Amino acid sequence: MTLNRRDFIKKASLGAAVVAGSSFLIGCNNTEATAPAPAPETWDLETDVVVAGGGNGGLSAAAAAAESGKKVILCEISAFLGGGSAYSGGTIHSAGCDDWEEYRAHTEDLHDPVLAKKYVETFRQEYIPWLQNNGIPLTRHPGGKLWQSDWGMGSGEQGYLRHKAYFDALAAYAESKGTTIMTQTRVLRLVTDENGMVCGIQAIKKGESAPIFIKAGAVVLATGGFQSNKGLLAKYLGPNGDVARNMGVPYNTGSGMLMGLGVGAMTAGSFATFSGTFCGIVPGPFTEDDPEAYEKARAGDPASLPGISNGRPAVPMWINYLFPDETQGILVNLQGKRFVDETHPIDAKYARIPQEVMKQRRAMAFMIGDQTIHDNVAGSAALIKMYQEQGGKVVVGNTLEEFANKMQEVHGVYKGSLLKTINDYNKAIDNGTTDSLEVSRTLNHNKIVAAPFYAIPVTTCIYHTFGGLAINTNAQVLDLNREPIPNLYACPPCAAIFREVYCGGIGVAGTYGYIAGKHIASR
């Protein structure tokens, strides 16, 4: 540790005296580094390892350290474990990549080459076998594209019960090795000693006014990304960043990253790209932006988690952002223009189309299809109905002229430009010249000709941000000299590895949590 970093931390700590009376959600939308708190005269608890966050990364870190004899305390802000992973698609994967060469090809060498190699090799050779050997329920998918050949949580339980089975088992294993799990406990700050060394955390229990101090030989930041922090989204994704919907817990505020910055950590990765899906644009309310609504939804029927998608209704897959070769419709912006080849094997690789939507005015686009496309894509009618029930405005027209007029009246789309886009697209299909369009169309040349015509307004729904703290292959957080900050670890998405192309958020979090726990145990 350098003198400069020690001095930096001491100065930062001057503004971080003990925050007696802190609210449970203090700093939930901060965009600046969180200064560390100075070590108290008396600690409330002492342990070998403290883990901030109870998702797959945090639970894996706790279990891996505890099974080697370390005393571990895990703090989770929610009443429920699992974080955003608990209501994800429930797949633990590395996009079906079995080795480093496959991973390089899939990600186009865009990911951090050292950290990504460590990820995929550890995921396949150590992490998945470790979960299986310890009785954590996993089911191999039958096979298919990308993650469809990887692992699903649980043992075939209904709905989200398989997620619950997985996290219940992982938590039980960690506890069986001595881990203490403290739910409804928010980590507020890192704590540093008189030499600037990280030596624990300051936290607060829900419903209590006085913070608690936990002394630890190592701290693991497993607090997730920053997709629920509107300020950070606008800062890193551009002026439309705050429009994006949060597909995750309301606690994904970037808190761990900001804590790391407060002790001199370096950032890495791509802050301008992320992984996300489409969701319909509705006026709200948004469950994932409201901790109280989120906790209530999580307390509901675990098979279905009713209400968890309020504010981000699913839409028909006319634009298949997962598998572009299955796309049927076209995508236009408020100017009425196509802005990406919806079926291009590179430009439309997951999650680039949601990233492109974020760059459009109001972070908004329209999936356009005709009756043939509507009927060809399973679930279109049911999903449109659900979307409209949440207040979504679907435009339907019996002629292209009527359709364009309504698009202008309802959403402000440029009528003439939209008509030109659709007519040029249809003509190019007739002429076999789709590769010569201003924005080409590589596959699935489906004309927009069968009335009625539909437009569904969508925005991006983010569940994994890519930028975060810089770490090494031991999951140690690095300072501005790229040296490990003593006693501090982090796992993605609080830490950074990915860029542009998604390769398994639950998998990378768990793998680097496991790596962190094992490295701490070996010290």
C-alpha positions in Angstrom: 0.0 0.0 0.0 1.4 3.4 -1.0 1.6 6.5 1.2 -0.6 8.3 -1.4 -3.4 5.9 -1.0 -3.2 6.0 2.8 -3.4 9.8 2.7 -6.3 9.6 0.3 -8.2 7.3 2.6 -7.5 9.4 5.7 -8.8 12.5 4.0 -11.9 10.7 2.7 -12.6 9.4 6.2 -12.8 12.9 7.6 -16.2 13.2 6.0 -17.3 9.8 7.1 -17.7 9.9 10.9 -20.1 7.5 12.4 -23.5 8.2 11.0 -25.7 7.6 14.0 -29.4 7.8 13.0 -28.6 6.9 9.4 -31.7 5.8 7.4 -31.7 2.3 6.1 -31.5 3.5 2.5 -28.9 6.2 3.0 -27.1 7.1 -0.2 -29.3 4.8 -2.3 -29.0 7.1 -5.4 -25.4 8.4 -4.8 -23.2 8.9 -7.8 -19.9 9.7 -6.0 -17.5 7.6 -4.1 -18.6 6.6 -0.6 -15.9 7.6 1.9 -14.9 4.9 4.4 -15.7 5.2 8.1 -12.9 5.3 10.6 -12.5 2.3 12.9 -14.5 2.6 16.1 -13.0 2.2 19.5 -15.3 -0.8 20.1 -16.5 -3.2 17.4 -20.0 -4.8 17.6 -18.9 -8.0 15.9 -15.7 -9.6 14.8 -15.2 -12.2 12.1 -12.6 -13.5 9.6 -14.7 -12.5 6.5 -17.6 -10.2 5.9 -19.6 -10.5 2.7 -21.8 -7.6 1.5 -24.6 -9.1 -0.6 -26.5 -12.4 -0.6 -26.9 -13.2 -4.3 -25.0 -16.0 -6.1 -21.7 -14.2 -5.8 -22.0 -13.4 -2.1 -23.3 -16.8 -1.1 -20.7 -18.6 -3.1 -17.9 -16.5 -1.5 -19.3 -17.1 2.0 -19.6 -20.9 1.4 -16.1 -21.2 -0.2 -14.5 -19.4 2.7 -16.5 -21.0 5.4 -15.8 -24.6 4.2 -12.1 -23.9 4.7 -12.6 -23.0 8.3 -13.0 -19.2 8.0 -15.6 -17.5 10.2 -18.0 -15.6 7.9 -20.7 -13.1 8.3 -22.9 -12.3 5.3 -25.0 -9.1 5.2 -28.0 -8.9 2.8 -30.1 -5.8 2.6 -33.3 -7.7 1.5 -35.3 -10.0 3.6 -34.7 -12.6 0.9 -31.5 -14.1 -0.5 -30.7 -14.5 -4.1 -30.7 -10.9 -5.3 -31.8 -10.4 -8.9 -30.7 -14.0 -9.7 -33.7 -15.2 -7.7 -36.2 -14.3 -10.4 -33.9 -14.4 -13.4 -34.3 -17.1 -16.1 -32.7 -19.4 -13.6 -29.8 -20.5 -15.8 -26.2 -20.6 -14.6 -24.2 -20.4 -17.7 -21.2 -19.1 -19.7 -23.2 -18.8 -22.9 -22.5 -22.5 -23.6 -18.8 -21.8 -24.0 -16.9 -24.8 -22.8 -13.3 -23.5 -23.0 -11.3 -20.3 -23.6 -11.2 -20.6 -27.4 -15.0 -20.9 -27.7 -15.4 -18.0 -25.2 -13.0 -15.8 -27.2 -14.9 -16.5 -30.5 -18.3 -15.8 -28.9 -17.2 -12.5 -27.2 -15.0 -11.4 -30.2 -12.1 -10.9 -27.8 -13.9 -7.9 -26.2 -13.9 -9.2 -22.6 -11.0 -8.7 -20.3 -8.7 -11.5 -21.6 -7.1 -12.5 -18.3 -10.2 -12.3 -16.1 -12.5 -13.9 -18.7 -10.1 -16.8 -19.2 -10.0 -17.4 -15.5 -13.8 -17.2 -15.4 -14.7 -19.7 -18.1 -12.1 -22.2 -17.0 -12.9 -22.0 -13.3 -16.6 -22.1 -14.1 -16.3 -25.4 -16.0 -13.6 -27.1 -14.2 -14.2 -26.1 -10.6 -17.3 -24.0 -9.8 -20.0 -26.2 -11.3 -18.5 -29.4 -9.9 -18.1 -27.7 -6.5 -21.9 -26.8 -6.5 -22.8 -30.4 -7.5 -20.4 -32.0 -5.0 -22.0 -30.0 -2.2 -25.6 -30.9 -3.0 -26.7 -27.6 -4.6 -29.5 -28.6 -7.0 -28.7 -28.1 -10.7 -30.3 -29.5 -13.8 -28.6 -29.8 -17.1 -30.6 -28.2 -19.9 -31.4 -30.5 -22.9 -29.2 -28.5 -25.4 -29.6 -25.8 -28.0 -28.2 -22.4 -28.6 -25.8 -20.7 -26.2 -27.0 -21.2 -22.6 -29.6 -23.7 -23.6 -27.0 -26.4 -23.1 -25.9 -25.1 -19.7 -27.3 -25.5 -16.2 -30.6 -24.6 -14.7 -31.2 -23.9 -11.0 -33.1 -26.5 -9.0 -34.4 -29.9 -9.8 -37.3 -29.2 -12.0 -39.5 -27.4 -9.5 -42.4 -25.2 -10.7 -41.7 -21.6 -11.7 -39.5 -19.7 -9.3 -39.5 -22.5 -6.8 -36.5 -23.9 -8.6 -34.6 -20.6 -7.9 -35.7 -20.9 -4.3 -34.5 -24.5 -4.1 -31.1 -23.5 -5.4 -30.5 -20.5 -3.1 -32.0 -22.3 -0.1 -29.5 -25.1 -0.6 -26.5 -22.7 -1.1 -27.4 -20.7 2.0 -27.9 -23.9 4.0 -24.5 -25.2 2.9 -22.8 -21.9 3.9 -24.6 -21.9 7.3 -23.7 -25.6 7.9 -20.0 -24.5 7.6 -20.5 -21.7 10.2 -21.6 -18.7 8.1 -23.8 -16.2 9.9 -26.4 -14.7 7.5 -27.9 -11.4 8.5 -30.8 -10.4 6.3 -32.3 -6.9 6.2 -28.8 -5.5 7.0 -27.5 -2.8 4.7 -23.8 -2.3 4.4 -23.2 1.5 4.5 -19.4 1.9 4.3 -16.1 0.2 4.4 -14.1 0.8 7.5 -10.4 1.6 7.5 -7.9 1.7 10.4 -5.4 4.5 11.1 -3.1 3.2 8.4 -5.8 3.3 5.7 -6.2 -0.5 5.7 -9.7 -2.0 5.1 -10.6 -3.7 8.3 -14.4 -4.2 8.2 -17.7 -2.6 7.4 -20.3 -0.3 8.9 -23.9 -1.6 8.5 -27.4 -0.9 9.7 -30.3 -3.2 10.5 -33.7 -2.4 9.1 -35.8 -0.6 11.8 -32.8 0.4 13.9 -31.2 3.8 14.1 -27.7 3.0 15.3 -25.2 1.5 12.9 -23.2 -1.6 13.7 -19.5 -2.1 13.1 -18.2 -5.5 12.0 -14.4 -6.1 12.1 -13.1 -8.5 9.5 -9.8 -9.7 8.0 -11.3 -9.6 4.6 -14.3 -7.9 2.9 -16.1 -9.2 -0.2 -18.2 -6.8 -2.2 -21.0 -8.7 -3.9 -23.6 -6.0 -4.1 -24.5 -6.2 -7.7 -24.6 -3.6 -10.4 -26.0 -0.1 -10.7 -29.1 -0.5 -12.8 -31.4 0.9 -10.2 -29.3 4.0 -9.7 -30.8 6.5 -12.1 -27.9 9.0 -11.6 -25.3 6.4 -12.5 -27.2 5.2 -15.5 -27.4 8.8 -16.8 -23.8 9.4 -16.0 -22.5 6.3 -17.8 -25.1 5.4 -20.4 -26.0 8.9 -21.6 -28.8 11.4 -21.1 -31.5 8.7 -21.7 -30.0 6.3 -19.1 -32.5 7.2 -16.4 -35.3 6.0 -18.7 -34.1 2.4 -18.7 -36.1 0.0 -16.6 -34.5 -2.0 -13.8 -34.7 -5.7 -14.2 -33.3 -6.5 -10.8 -33.6 -5.7 -7.1 -34.2 -2.0 -6.1 -30.9 -2.3 -4.2 -28.7 -2.5 -7.4 -27.5 1.0 -6.7 -23.7 0.6 -7.3 -23.1 0.8 -3.6 -20.3 -1.6 -3.5 -18.5 0.0 -6.4 -18.9 3.4 -4.8 -17.5 2.0 -1.5 -14.5 0.6 -3.4 -13.9 4.0 -5.0 -13.9 5.5 -1.6 -10.8 3.6 -0.6 -8.9 4.3 -3.8 -10.1 1.5 -6.1 -9.7 1.6 -9.9 -12.6 1.0 -12.2 -12.6 -1.2 -15.3 -14.8 -2.7 -18.0 -17.5 -1.1 -20.2 -19.7 1.4 -18.4 -21.5 2.2 -21.7 -22.7 -1.4 -22.4 -24.8 -3.8 -20.3 -27.0 -6.8 -20.7 -30.7 -6.3 -20.9 -34.0 -7.2 -22.6 -37.0 -5.3 -24.0 -40.0 -4.4 -22.0 -43.1 -2.5 -22.8 -43.3 1.2 -21.9 -45.9 1.9 -19.3 -46.5 4.7 -16.8 -45.8 2.5 -13.7 -45.6 1.9 -10.8 -42.4 0.0 -11.0 -41.9 -2.8 -8.5 -38.1 -2.9 -8.9 -37.8 0.8 -8.1 -39.7 0.4 -4.8 -38.1 -1.6 -2.0 -41.4 -2.0 -0.2 -43.2 -3.3 -3.3 -40.3 -5.5 -4.1 -40.2 -7.1 -0.6 -44.0 -7.6 -0.8 -43.7 -9.3 -4.2 -40.9 -11.6 -3.0 -43.0 -12.6 0.0 -45.8 -13.8 -2.3 -46.3 -17.2 -3.9 -42.7 -18.3 -4.7 -43.9 -20.3 -7.7 -45.0 -17.2 -9.6 -43.9 -14.1 -7.6 -47.0 -12.1 -8.7 -46.4 -8.4 -9.3 -42.6 -8.8 -9.8 -42.9 -7.5 -13.4 -45.1 -4.5 -12.7 -43.7 -1.6 -14.7 -41.8 -3.7 -17.1 -44.3 -5.9 -19.0 -43.0 -8.5 -21.4 -43.6 -8.0 -25.1 -43.9 -10.5 -28.0 -40.6 -11.5 -29.5 -41.1 -10.0 -32.9 -37.5 -8.7 -32.4 -35.7 -11.6 -30.9 -32.8 -9.9 -29.1 -31.7 -13.3 -27.8 -31.6 -15.2 -31.1 -31.7 -12.7 -34.0 -32.1 -15.5 -36.6 -35.6 -15.9 -35.2 -36.6 -12.2 -35.6 -39.7 -11.6 -37.6 -40.5 -7.8 -37.4 -38.6 -4.6 -37.8 -37.5 -2.0 -35.2 -37.8 1.8 -35.7 -37.1 4.9 -33.6 -39.1 8.0 -33.0 -37.8 9.4 -36.3 -39.5 6.5 -38.0 -36.2 4.9 -39.1 -34.6 1.5 -38.7 -31.3 2.0 -36.8 -29.9 -1.6 -36.6 -29.9 -4.7 -38.7 -32.3 -6.7 -36.5 -30.9 -10.1 -37.7 -27.2 -9.4 -38.2 -25.1 -12.2 -36.5 -22.7 -9.6 -35.1 -24.7 -6.3 -34.7 -27.7 -8.1 -33.3 -25.8 -10.5 -31.0 -27.2 -10.4 -27.4 -27.3 -7.8 -25.9 -26.4 -5.3 -28.6 -29.9 -4.5 -29.8 -31.1 -3.4 -26.3 -27.8 -1.4 -26.1 -28.7 0.3 -29.4 -32.2 1.2 -28.2 -30.6 3.0 -25.2 -28.9 5.3 -27.7 -32.2 6.4 -29.4 -34.2 9.4 -28.4 -36.0 8.8 -25.1 -34.3 5.3 -25.1 -37.4 4.3 -27.1 -38.1 2.1 -30.1 -41.1 0.4 -31.8 -41.4 -3.2 -32.7 -43.4 -3.3 -35.9 -45.2 -6.2 -37.4 -48.2 -7.1 -39.5 -50.9 -9.7 -38.9 -48.7 -12.5 -40.3 -45.9 -11.7 -38.0 -48.3 -11.4 -35.1 -49.7 -14.8 -35.8 -46.3 -16.4 -36.4 -44.8 -15.5 -33.0 -46.3 -17.5 -30.1 -48.1 -15.5 -27.4 -48.4 -12.3 -29.3 -52.1 -11.7 -28.4 -51.7 -12.6 -24.7 -48.6 -10.4 -24.2 -50.2 -7.4 -26.0 -53.3 -7.8 -23.7 -51.1 -7.9 -20.6 -49.1 -4.9 -21.8 -52.2 -2.8 -22.5 -53.6 -3.7 -19.1 -50.6 -2.0 -17.5 -51.3 1.1 -19.6 -49.2 0.5 -22.7 -50.2 2.2 -26.0 -50.1 -0.3 -28.8 -50.9 1.3 -32.2 -53.0 -0.7 -34.7 -53.9 0.4 -38.2 -55.8 -1.2 -41.1 -53.7 0.5 -43.8 -50.1 1.7 -43.7 -51.4 5.2 -44.1 -53.7 4.9 -41.2 -51.0 3.2 -39.2 -48.5 6.0 -39.8 -51.0 8.7 -39.0 -51.8 7.0 -35.6 -48.1 6.6 -34.9 -47.6 10.3 -35.4 -50.7 11.2 -33.3 -50.0 8.8 -30.4 -46.3 8.7 -30.1 -45.0 11.6 -32.2 -43.3 9.3 -34.8 -42.4 11.1 -38.1 -45.2 9.9 -40.4 -43.4 10.4 -43.7 -40.2 8.9 -42.6 -42.0 5.8 -41.2 -43.9 5.2 -44.4 -40.7 5.5 -46.4 -38.9 3.1 -44.1 -41.6 0.4 -44.5 -42.1 0.9 -48.2 -38.3 0.9 -48.9 -38.0 -2.2 -46.8 -40.8 -4.0 -48.6 -39.4 -3.0 -52.0 -35.9 -4.2 -51.1 -37.3 -7.6 -50.2 -39.1 -7.8 -53.6 -35.9 -6.7 -55.4 -33.5 -8.8 -53.4 -31.6 -5.7 -52.3 -32.0 -5.8 -48.5 -28.2 -5.6 -48.2 -28.3 -2.2 -50.0 -30.7 -0.6 -47.6 -29.4 2.3 -45.5 -29.6 -0.2 -42.6 -29.3 -3.7 -44.1 -31.4 -6.7 -43.3 -29.5 -9.9 -43.3 -32.0 -12.6 -42.5 -35.8 -13.3 -42.4 -37.1 -11.0 -45.1 -40.6 -10.7 -43.9 -42.6 -8.0 -45.7 -44.9 -5.7 -43.7 -48.0 -6.1 -45.9 -50.8 -8.1 -44.2 -53.2 -5.8 -42.4 -53.7 -4.9 -39.6 -50.3 -3.4 -38.8 -49.0 -3.2 -35.2 -46.4 -1.1 -33.3 -45.4 -1.9 -29.7 -43.3 0.8 -27.9 -40.4 -0.7 -26.0 -37.4 0.4 -24.0 -34.5 -1.4 -22.5 -34.7 -3.3 -19.3 -31.3 -3.7 -17.7 -30.3 -6.6 -15.4 -26.5 -6.6 -15.6 -24.2 -3.6 -15.8 -20.7 -4.3 -17.2 -18.6 -1.5 -15.7 -17.3 -1.8 -12.1 -14.3 -2.2 -9.9 -11.0 -3.5 -11.3 -10.0 -6.9 -9.9 -7.3 -9.5 -10.5 -7.8 -13.2 -11.0 -8.0 -13.7 -7.2 -11.0 -11.3 -7.1 -8.8 -8.8 -5.2 -9.8 -5.1 -5.8 -7.1 -3.1 -7.5 -6.0 0.4 -6.7 -5.0 3.1 -9.2 -1.5 1.5 -9.5 -3.2 -1.8 -10.3 -2.0 -3.2 -7.0 -4.3 -5.2 -4.7 -6.0 -3.2 -2.0 -5.3 -5.3 1.1 -8.3 -7.2 2.5 -10.7 -6.1 -0.2 -12.4 -8.4 -2.8 -15.3 -8.0 -5.3 -17.2 -10.2 -7.8 -19.1 -9.1 -10.9 -21.2 -7.1 -11.6 -19.8 -5.0 -8.8 -16.5 -5.9 -10.5 -15.9 -5.7 -14.2 -15.1 -8.3 -16.9 -17.7 -8.0 -19.7 -18.1 -5.7 -22.7 -20.9 -5.6 -25.2 -21.5 -9.4 -25.4 -23.2 -11.1 -22.5 -21.8 -14.3 -21.1 -23.6 -15.3 -18.0 -24.1 -12.9 -15.1 -25.1 -15.5 -12.5 -22.2 -17.7 -13.6 -19.6 -15.0 -13.4 -20.8 -13.7 -10.1 -20.8 -17.1 -8.5 -17.4 -18.1 -10.0 -15.6 -15.0 -8.8 -17.4 -15.2 -5.4 -16.0 -18.8 -5.2 -12.6 -17.6 -6.3 -12.6 -14.8 -3.6 -13.6 -17.2 -0.9 -10.9 -19.7 -1.8 -8.2 -17.1 -2.0 -9.2 -15.6 1.4 -9.1 -19.1 2.9 -5.6 -19.7 1.5 -4.1 -16.6 3.1 
